[in-house]
Amino acid sequence: MENYMILTFGTFISCMINIIILFQFIEERNEPKFNNRFFNMLLKTAAFLMVVMVNGLGQPVLNIVIWIVLFSLINNILYRNNNKKLIYRLFEIPVLILILSVCETVGVEMLEYILLKFQIHNIQSIMIKSMEITFSKLVVLIFYYLVITRLWREDFTVKYTINQCLIQIIIILFSMANLAVIIVVIPKITSKTEHILILINIGCILFSDLYFLYLARFVEENNQLKVKLKLLEQQSLLQYEFYEEQKEKYNESIKILHDVYKHLNLIEVMYQANEHKTALTYAKEIGKMLIPLSLEEYTNNPILNVILNDKKRIAIYHKIEFNLEIGIVDLSFMEPIEVTTIFGNLLDNAIDACDLVPGDRFIKMKLDKYHDFTVINISNSTVPIEKWHHGKPVSKKGKNHGIGLLNVENVIKKYNGSMVLEEENRIFSCKIIFN
């Protein structure tokens, strides 16, 4: 009876660790279709109980098949990811489970080699089984958090520091030292109570490894968020400086326009003095001086007009067709810097995308009001986008790129808006709706 309890306890630990890893893998890459906390807890509990019962049958092949079928169904029915192809989603869970199964086999072989190498005998079969579970799960944890999470990821801009790697290595070495002590003392243990205490210690080692390895990964993500926050602040500062620069240009244009009245009076005096040729030459010089100040009035928002004129000038220089369809829209609910953030970043991204297109290149922007909604739709020609991450294209330019889009998202969230990014037939589109 005690042996049965020990084996059951080991099975519970084994299944629980695999369940936690698989659900972490699924939830980090997909969005749940049902955002209900009680439903998610019920789902995980039901999955755990099912795999424990199947595992208890002692049929390895059946066990793997059930794991693959169950979690493939969970991944594809209860979670969604519109940025991944169906064939990829069908195979990612089976491949992960097979990798974890190989890791478990490696763990068992490692234990057998250690026992044989150091001539450790006289261990009860139930304790050997428990040690096999421990070693196999330790290998699974090490391989998943140190290898799979680094190589099998969607956001390759995340970088890992030496300190973070050292923390994980120290956790693993500490666990190995504990297991080494257990292996040495196990042959000398005879009572069932001591066996149970050893098993509890083994379980604590595994769960502490699971917790600390996950915590170390959480620290990594937190550091990346700090870096992104710093970059967001820097880009916001640049946007603000751009806005201030445009304001200075506006003030300068006011000064020039103020002087125009003096120039016109001077031209009038020239004509009255019959100096027509001199007046005509002077008028042409004044015209050249005013050309940089000419802005098309697309909207009733001064800063947006400056941005649209500036981006149109850049697009024409890059030989990009630039089309605007602007309705009667009031953007006064946004701060000037927020207008700059949204339209400046999105149009800059559109120009950058067009620069990579060898053929016809275009940017189309529509801004209008429909009922109570303000709608922005910017589309541009693009090369096929190979990789997406959480509904956003992954930039190939490095880790500091893509920050502008995060700034845009923050402004949209502030006003309870929504943004959808899509790419189809080499056309990238960004649709934003403000209520």
Buried (B, 14 or more C-beta within 10 A) or exposed (E): EEBEEBBEBBBBBBBBBBBBBBBBBBEEBBEBEEEEEEEBEEBBEEBBEBBBEBBEEEEEEEBBBBBBEBBBEBBBEBBBBEBBEEEEBEEBBBEBBEBBBEBBEBBBBBBBEBBEEEEEEEBBEBBBBBBBBBBBBBBBBBBBBBEBBBEBEBBBBBEBEEEBBEBBEEBBEBBBEBBEEBBEEBBEBEEBEEBBEBBEBBBEBBBBBBEBBBEBBEBBEEBBEEBBEEBBEEBBEEBBEBBEEBBEBBEEBEEBEEEBEEBEEEBEEBEEEEBEEEBEEBBEEBEEEBEEBEBEEBBEBBBBBBBBBBBBEBBEEBEBBBEBEBEEBEBEEBBBBBBBBBBBBBBBBBBBBBEEBEEEBBBBBBBBEEEEEBBBBBBBBBEEBEEBBEBBBBBEEEBEBBBBBBBBBEBBEEEEBEBEBEBEEBEBBBBBBBE
